[in-house]
Amino acid sequence: MDGHDNRTYRLGEDMTVRLPTAAGYAPAVRKESVWLPRLAPHLPVAVPPILATGEPGEGYAHPWSVRGWLEGETAHPSRIGDMSAFAVQLAEFLLALQRCDSTGGPAAGEHSFYRGASLRHYDEETRRCLAALEGRVDTDLAAEVWRAALAATWTGRPVWFHGDVAAGNLLVAGGRLTAVIDFGTSGVGDPACDLVIAWTMFEGASREAFRAAVGGDPGMWARARGWALWKALLLLASAIDSDTDSDRVKAAEQRRVITHVLSDHLATA
């Protein structure tokens, strides 16, 4: 299976081999190997079981891992009968993750690509994207959302976050969440980054069900909108002037996310 950060290969019937694609993703191997076995017993659905780790060799420059195979398909509305129930189930997973003991856990930073840390790390990049998209989206309102996210300073205790809660990292069977995979950007810090899926996958009743189940104060949701906006602006800026079919689809999807984020900001202002 091809991914941006890793390549995953099936090994027999019940194992996979996971290999980082670049040096920047290699630290995740040790992080996941150390922490996933500790987190797994406290979580309501499966996470990747780590069976072994490998060292660089034979022309491959990074550490790698062997994991147990997890049954299920990646989450998609067509595979989920009740999106609101699924949203609540995902919220329960995130809350269980946040309750896990964070003592000694990896503090948010470079290894998590600054997920769980301050949004200010991406301030310059976001402002460049706003400038590049001037006249293409409502950049005045988007800038207002971004300022609100930066102003909503996180002051809570550090908790575990996943860092990349997206449909491709959620496995379903029988319409229910069965596993969460790819903890490469996980760490300990501000969990607001894990709420981006409220706008990328959920909408209407399912978004409200997710929001109610997660709880949290207005500042957390302001930061969550900031995380969603940063990524959507970045992806839109990279695709908006392309004429390939894949980029047109990407641009349309990111416009949708931006629209939902901006509308949500106005509704909660």
Phi, psi and chi 1 to 4 in degrees:
 res  aa     phi    psi   chi1   chi2   chi3   chi4
   1 MET       -  125.9 -178.0  174.2   65.0      -
   2 ASP   -84.8  137.1  -73.2  -16.5      -      -
   3 GLY  -141.2  167.5      -      -      -      -
   4 HIS   -69.8  -43.3 -175.0  -88.1      -      -
   5 ASP   -89.5  -30.5  -58.8   -2.8      -      -
   6 ASN  -143.5  158.0  -63.6  -89.2      -      -
   7 ARG  -111.2  133.9  -60.4  -72.9 -174.3  -90.7
   8 THR  -121.1  131.1  -59.3      -      -      -
   9 TYR  -123.3  140.3  -59.6   92.9      -      -
  10 ARG   -71.8  135.3 -168.0   78.2  178.7 -100.5
  11 LEU  -123.3  101.0  180.0   62.1      -      -
  12 GLY    67.2 -154.1      -      -      -      -
  13 GLU   -88.6  -23.9  -68.3  -62.5  -44.1      -
  14 ASP  -132.9   22.4   54.9    4.4      -      -
  15 MET  -141.1  161.3  -68.4 -178.8  -72.4      -
  16 THR  -134.2  156.4   63.3      -      -      -
  17 VAL  -115.0  130.0  176.2      -      -      -
  18 ARG  -119.2  122.1 -178.1  171.8  168.6   87.2
  19 LEU  -124.7  120.5  -59.9  101.3      -      -
  20 PRO   -60.2  146.0  -20.8   32.3      -      -
  21 THR   -88.6  -13.8   57.4      -      -      -
  22 ALA  -157.3  165.3      -      -      -      -
  23 ALA   -60.1  -34.0      -      -      -      -
  24 GLY   -64.2  -21.6      -      -      -      -
  25 TYR   -97.1   -8.7  -53.0  120.1      -      -
  26 ALA   -64.8  -36.5      -      -      -      -
  27 PRO   -58.0  -22.8  -26.4   35.9      -      -
  28 ALA   -65.1  -25.9      -      -      -      -
  29 VAL   -61.8  -52.2  172.6      -      -      -
  30 ARG   -66.6  -41.4 -178.2  178.0 -176.4  -81.5
  31 LYS   -56.8  -50.2  176.5  172.3   62.2  178.3
  32 GLU   -66.5  -38.4  -68.8 -179.8  -65.5      -
  33 SER   -64.1  -35.7  -63.8      -      -      -
  34 VAL   -78.6  -44.4  168.2      -      -      -
  35 TRP   -96.9  -30.9  -71.4  102.7      -      -
  36 LEU   -60.1  -41.8  -79.7  179.8      -      -
  37 PRO   -62.8  -27.5  -24.0   35.8      -      -
  38 ARG   -79.2  -33.8  -57.2 -175.3 -167.3 -176.5
  39 LEU   -80.2  -35.5  -64.1  172.3      -      -
  40 ALA   -51.0  -45.0      -      -      -      -
  41 PRO   -64.4  -15.8  -20.4   33.1      -      -
  42 HIS  -102.7    3.8  -53.0  -72.4      -      -
  43 LEU  -108.6  146.6  -60.6  173.7      -      -
  44 PRO   -79.7  -12.9   27.8  -34.6      -      -
  45 VAL  -132.1  168.7  -60.3      -      -      -
  46 ALA   -69.4  150.7      -      -      -      -
  47 VAL  -128.4  163.3  -63.1      -      -      -
  48 PRO   -58.0  122.7  -26.8   36.5      -      -
  49 PRO   -78.0  125.7   21.9  -24.4      -      -
  50 ILE   -88.0  119.3  -51.3  -61.7      -      -
  51 LEU   -98.2  -32.3  -54.9  179.9      -      -
  52 ALA  -167.3  158.9      -      -      -      -
  53 THR  -122.4  147.6   55.1      -      -      -
  54 GLY  -117.0  155.9      -      -      -      -
  55 GLU  -100.8  159.2  -62.9  -61.7  -36.5      -
  56 PRO   -58.3  145.8  -22.9   33.4      -      -
  57 GLY   169.7  168.3      -      -      -      -
  58 GLU    54.3   37.7  -59.5  -63.2  -34.7      -
  59 GLY    86.8   -2.8      -      -      -      -
  60 TYR  -103.9  128.9 -178.7   72.4      -      -
  61 ALA   -94.5   -1.8      -      -      -      -
  62 HIS  -123.2  157.6  -48.0  -57.6      -      -
  63 PRO   -66.6  157.3   24.0  -32.7      -      -
  64 TRP  -147.3  175.9   47.5  -77.7      -      -
  65 SER  -142.5  156.3   61.5      -      -      -
  66 VAL  -113.0  132.0  179.3      -      -      -
  67 ARG  -129.6  158.9  -61.7  151.6 -179.7 -107.2
  68 GLY   -75.6  146.1      -      -      -      -
  69 TRP   -73.7  135.8  175.3 -100.9      -      -
  70 LEU  -112.0  126.8  -67.7  172.4      -      -
  71 GLU   -74.2  152.4  -64.8  -66.8  -20.1      -
  72 GLY   131.8  167.4      -      -      -      -
  73 GLU  -115.9  154.2  -61.2  178.8  -72.8      -
  74 THR   -62.8  146.2   54.0      -      -      -
  75 ALA   -65.7  134.0      -      -      -      -
  76 HIS  -153.5  142.6 -173.0  -85.1      -      -
  77 PRO   -51.0  -32.4  -29.9   36.3      -      -
  78 SER   -67.9  -17.2   64.6      -      -      -
  79 ARG  -103.8    4.0  -62.9  168.9  177.9  154.5
  80 ILE  -123.5  118.0  -59.9  168.0      -      -
  81 GLY   -73.2  -38.6      -      -      -      -
  82 ASP  -128.6   99.2 -174.0  -24.8      -      -
  83 MET   -65.6  -33.8  -75.9  -64.8  -70.2      -
  84 SER   -67.7  -42.1  -67.8      -      -      -
  85 ALA   -64.1  -39.0      -      -      -      -
  86 PHE   -64.1  -40.6  177.4   81.0      -      -
  87 ALA   -61.1  -41.8      -      -      -      -
  88 VAL   -66.1  -40.5  171.3      -      -      -
  89 GLN   -62.6  -41.4 -166.2 -176.3    9.8      -
  90 LEU   -65.6  -41.4  177.2   58.1      -      -
  91 ALA   -59.2  -41.1      -      -      -      -
  92 GLU   -63.6  -37.2  -70.2  170.7  -12.9      -
  93 PHE   -62.5  -47.0  170.0   85.2      -      -
  94 LEU   -63.1  -40.0  -65.2  175.7      -      -
  95 LEU   -67.0  -37.5  -67.3  174.3      -      -
  96 ALA   -65.1  -39.9      -      -      -      -
  97 LEU   -61.6  -42.4  178.9   61.8      -      -
  98 GLN   -65.9  -26.8  -68.0  169.6   26.3      -
  99 ARG   -79.6  -12.7  -71.7 -167.9  -63.0  -92.0
 100 CYS   -64.0  147.4  -70.3      -      -      -
 101 ASP   -61.1  121.7 -174.8    2.1      -      -
 102 SER   -97.7    5.0   61.1      -      -      -
 103 THR   -57.8  123.3  -56.1      -      -      -
 104 GLY    76.9    1.4      -      -      -      -
 105 GLY   -69.2  160.3      -      -      -      -
 106 PRO   -71.4  112.6   25.5  -32.7      -      -
 107 ALA   -63.6  140.7      -      -      -      -
 108 ALA   -52.0  138.7      -      -      -      -
 109 GLY   174.6 -145.5      -      -      -      -
 110 GLU   -58.6  -39.9 -174.2  175.4    5.8      -
 111 HIS   -63.8  -27.2   71.2   91.8      -      -
 112 SER  -100.0   11.3   68.2      -      -      -
 113 PHE    53.4   35.7  -67.1   86.6      -      -
 114 TYR    66.3   11.1  -62.8   92.2      -      -
 115 ARG   -60.8  141.4  -54.0  -58.2 -160.7  -81.9
 116 GLY    82.0   -7.0      -      -      -      -
 117 ALA  -104.5 -166.2      -      -      -      -
 118 SER   -73.7  140.1  171.6      -      -      -
 119 LEU   -63.0  -17.2  -79.7  159.7      -      -
 120 ARG   -60.6  -21.5  -67.6 -167.3  179.3  -80.2
 121 HIS   -59.6  -30.4  179.1   79.5      -      -
 122 TYR  -105.5   15.1  -69.8  109.7      -      -
 123 ASP   -62.9  -50.5 -174.6   35.2      -      -
 124 GLU   -61.9  -43.5 -177.1  179.0  -14.2      -
 125 GLU   -63.2  -42.5 -176.4  172.5   63.8      -
 126 THR   -63.3  -41.5  -60.0      -      -      -
 127 ARG   -66.9  -34.5  -66.2 -177.2 -174.3  -78.4
 128 ARG   -63.3  -42.1  -73.5 -159.6  -54.5  -92.1
 129 CYS   -65.5  -40.3  -69.8      -      -      -
 130 LEU   -60.6  -42.1  -72.7  168.8      -      -
 131 ALA   -64.7  -41.4      -      -      -      -
 132 ALA   -68.3  -26.8      -      -      -      -
 133 LEU  -101.2    9.8  -67.3  168.6      -      -
 134 GLU   -53.4  127.2 -179.8   72.4   37.9      -
 135 GLY    83.5   -7.5      -      -      -      -
 136 ARG  -102.1  -28.7  -39.3  -72.7  -73.6  -85.1
 137 VAL  -137.5  174.3  -62.3      -      -      -
 138 ASP   -77.8   82.9 -172.1  -15.7      -      -
 139 THR   -71.8  -25.5   49.9      -      -      -
 140 ASP   -65.0  -47.1  -72.8  -18.7      -      -
 141 LEU   -69.5  -37.7 -177.2   54.8      -      -
 142 ALA   -61.7  -40.3      -      -      -      -
 143 ALA   -64.1  -35.7      -      -      -      -
 144 GLU   -64.6  -42.4  179.5 -179.3  -49.0      -
 145 VAL   -62.6  -41.8  172.3      -      -      -
 146 TRP   -65.7  -42.9 -176.3 -114.1      -      -
 147 ARG   -62.3  -39.9  -71.6 -167.6  -61.8  -90.2
 148 ALA   -64.3  -37.4      -      -      -      -
 149 ALA   -66.2  -42.4      -      -      -      -
 150 LEU   -66.5  -34.0  -66.1 -179.6      -      -
 151 ALA   -75.2  -20.7      -      -      -      -
 152 ALA   -84.6   67.2      -      -      -      -
 153 THR   -60.1  133.1  -55.2      -      -      -
 154 TRP   -81.4  130.0  177.3   63.9      -      -
 155 THR  -127.2    8.6   58.3      -      -      -
 156 GLY   -77.1  174.7      -      -      -      -
 157 ARG   -75.0  147.6   67.2  177.5 -176.9   86.3
 158 PRO   -64.2  132.9  -18.6   31.3      -      -
 159 VAL  -131.9  165.8  -62.6      -      -      -
 160 TRP   -69.3  138.8  -83.1   98.2      -      -
 161 PHE  -132.1  155.7   59.7   85.9      -      -
 162 HIS   -82.4  -47.0  178.0  -82.9      -      -
 163 GLY    97.0  -16.8      -      -      -      -
 164 ASP  -150.5   59.8 -168.5   12.5      -      -
 165 VAL   -79.6   97.2 -179.7      -      -      -
 166 ALA  -138.7  160.7      -      -      -      -
 167 ALA   -53.4  -39.5      -      -      -      -
 168 GLY   -67.8  -14.5      -      -      -      -
 169 ASN  -105.9   10.4  -69.8  -29.3      -      -
 170 LEU  -117.0  127.6  -52.6  174.9      -      -
 171 LEU  -105.9  139.7  -58.9 -174.9      -      -
 172 VAL  -127.9  153.1  -61.5      -      -      -
 173 ALA  -149.9  135.2      -      -      -      -
 174 GLY    60.3   27.4      -      -      -      -
 175 GLY    81.2    2.2      -      -      -      -
 176 ARG  -118.6  153.9  -68.9 -177.6   56.6   79.7
 177 LEU   -67.0  126.7 -179.9   69.0      -      -
 178 THR  -118.1  -21.1   57.9      -      -      -
 179 ALA  -161.3  153.5      -      -      -      -
 180 VAL  -124.1  128.5  177.8      -      -      -
 181 ILE  -119.2  176.2   61.5  174.1      -      -
 182 ASP    57.9   78.9 -164.9   -9.2      -      -
 183 PHE   -96.6   25.2  -77.2   70.7      -      -
 184 GLY   -62.2  -29.3      -      -      -      -
 185 THR  -103.9   18.2   51.8      -      -      -
 186 SER   -74.9  165.7   64.6      -      -      -
 187 GLY   173.5 -163.5      -      -      -      -
 188 VAL  -120.5  124.0  172.4      -      -      -
 189 GLY   172.1 -135.9      -      -      -      -
 190 ASP   -87.6  120.8  176.8    8.3      -      -
 191 PRO   -79.8    2.4   31.7  -36.4      -      -
 192 ALA   -58.5  -29.8      -      -      -      -
 193 CYS   -63.4  -21.3   60.3      -      -      -
 194 ASP   -80.6   -1.1  -81.0  -13.6      -      -
 195 LEU   -99.8    2.6  -53.9 -176.1      -      -
 196 VAL   -56.7  -30.7  168.7      -      -      -
 197 ILE   -62.7  -15.5 -161.3  164.9      -      -
 198 ALA   -56.7  -30.1      -      -      -      -
 199 TRP  -110.4  -20.9  -58.3  -79.1      -      -
 200 THR   -85.9  -27.5   57.8      -      -      -
 201 MET  -123.6  -37.0 -174.3  173.2 -175.1      -
 202 PHE   -96.3  155.4  -59.4  136.4      -      -
 203 GLU  -159.3  159.0   57.5 -177.9  -76.1      -
 204 GLY    59.0 -127.8      -      -      -      -
 205 ALA   -62.2  -37.7      -      -      -      -
 206 SER   -69.8  -35.5   61.5      -      -      -
 207 ARG   -65.7  -42.4 -177.5 -179.0  -59.5  144.0
 208 GLU   -66.4  -36.7  -68.9  -49.1  -52.1      -
 209 ALA   -64.0  -41.2      -      -      -      -
 210 PHE   -64.3  -46.2 -178.2   68.5      -      -
 211 ARG   -61.5  -44.8 -167.9 -165.0  -49.9  -89.5
 212 ALA   -65.4  -39.6      -      -      -      -
 213 ALA   -71.1  -36.8      -      -      -      -
 214 VAL   -71.5  -40.9  167.6      -      -      -
 215 GLY    74.4 -143.8      -      -      -      -
 216 GLY    93.2  160.4      -      -      -      -
 217 ASP   -91.8  169.8   60.5   23.7      -      -
 218 PRO   -57.6  -34.2  -26.6   35.8      -      -
 219 GLY   -62.4  -40.1      -      -      -      -
 220 MET   -62.2  -42.0 -176.2  177.2   73.8      -
 221 TRP   -71.8  -30.2  -73.2   98.1      -      -
 222 ALA   -64.1  -42.9      -      -      -      -
 223 ARG   -66.9  -38.2  -65.3 -168.5  -57.2  -81.0
 224 ALA   -61.0  -42.5      -      -      -      -
 225 ARG   -62.8  -35.3  -75.4 -169.3  -70.3  -88.4
 226 GLY   -62.0  -45.3      -      -      -      -
 227 TRP   -61.4  -43.6  -78.9  108.6      -      -
 228 ALA   -64.9  -41.0      -      -      -      -
 229 LEU   -66.7  -46.0 -177.4   66.0      -      -
 230 TRP   -53.3  -51.6  156.3   69.8      -      -
 231 LYS   -67.4  -40.4 -170.3   61.7  175.3  -72.1
 232 ALA   -66.9  -41.0      -      -      -      -
 233 LEU   -62.8  -42.6  -69.5  172.5      -      -
 234 LEU   -61.5  -46.9 -177.2   64.5      -      -
 235 LEU   -69.0  -38.2  -67.0  176.5      -      -
 236 LEU   -65.6  -44.3  179.1   59.7      -      -
 237 ALA   -59.4  -33.5      -      -      -      -
 238 SER   -78.3  -18.7   71.5      -      -      -
 239 ALA  -115.7  -15.6      -      -      -      -
 240 ILE   -64.8  -29.5 -165.1  168.2      -      -
 241 ASP  -101.3    7.1  -70.8  -37.9      -      -
 242 SER   -85.6  149.3  172.4      -      -      -
 243 ASP  -108.8   12.9   59.2    1.0      -      -
 244 THR   -78.1  151.5   67.7      -      -      -
 245 ASP   -61.0  -41.1  -71.0  -17.8      -      -
 246 SER   -65.2  -39.5   61.2      -      -      -
 247 ASP   -72.6  -32.7  -81.7  -17.3      -      -
 248 ARG   -64.0  -40.1  -79.4 -164.5  -69.8  -92.5
 249 VAL   -65.1  -44.5  170.0      -      -      -
 250 LYS   -60.2  -44.4 -179.7 -166.0  -65.7 -174.5
 251 ALA   -63.4  -42.3      -      -      -      -
 252 ALA   -63.0  -41.2      -      -      -      -
 253 GLU   -65.3  -41.8  172.9   60.7   16.4      -
 254 GLN   -70.4  -33.8  -59.3  -44.8  -48.5      -
 255 ARG   -61.4  -41.3  -76.7 -175.9  179.4  -83.0
 256 ARG   -60.8  -46.9 -175.3 -168.9   68.8   81.4
 257 VAL   -61.0  -45.4  171.5      -      -      -
 258 ILE   -60.5  -43.7  -68.2  167.6      -      -
 259 THR   -58.7  -44.4  -63.4      -      -      -
 260 HIS   -66.0  -40.8  -76.3  -52.6      -      -
 261 VAL   -64.4  -45.3  168.9      -      -      -
 262 LEU   -64.8  -41.2  -59.0 -172.1      -      -
 263 SER   -65.0  -39.1  -63.7      -      -      -
 264 ASP   -64.6  -40.0 -163.9   65.5      -      -
 265 HIS   -60.7  -45.9  169.1   76.8      -      -
 266 LEU   -63.7  -36.8  -71.0  174.2      -      -
 267 ALA   -71.2  -22.7      -      -      -      -
 268 THR  -108.4   -1.7   56.3      -      -      -
 269 ALA   -68.1      -      -      -      -      -
